[in-house]
Amino acid sequence: MPDVIELTKALIAAESVTPARGTVFDVLEAALIPLGFTVERFVEGEAPDGPVENLLATRGDAGPHFAFAGHLDVVPPGPGWTGDAFVPEVRGELLYGRGAVDMKERSPPSSQRPHACRRKAGSA
């Protein structure tokens, strides 16, 4: 199972200003496949907010079911950054970087939730 902090850092390092495509989805896909997910990626939408890439990950076809919806895009970094917004940095016990307090920090633990539920049920 990927380390949650390292996966979060990798997602932050993948520039994903709206409309996001490419690298950030590569990072998440690479983390999900070893957990047994099948990943489908597709591009939808029109300017000015799109087209955007989407990622659908599924595992198995039996219950229990778990659904997680989120986004990996961010708005452009504004003024006030003391460093590169896409270079993750740990200061003390906090992780800094664009998306660190948004879906880029929520996606890694959520991607591991189905695996944890399965382990708890004794079927992993």
Buried (B, 14 or more C-beta within 10 A) or exposed (E): EBEBEEBBBBBBBBBBBBBBBEBBBEBBBEBBEEBBBEBEBEEEEEEEEEEBBBBEBEBEEEEEEEEEEEBBBBEEBEEEEEEEBBEBBEEEEEBBBBBBEBBBBBBBEBBBEBBEEBEEEEEE
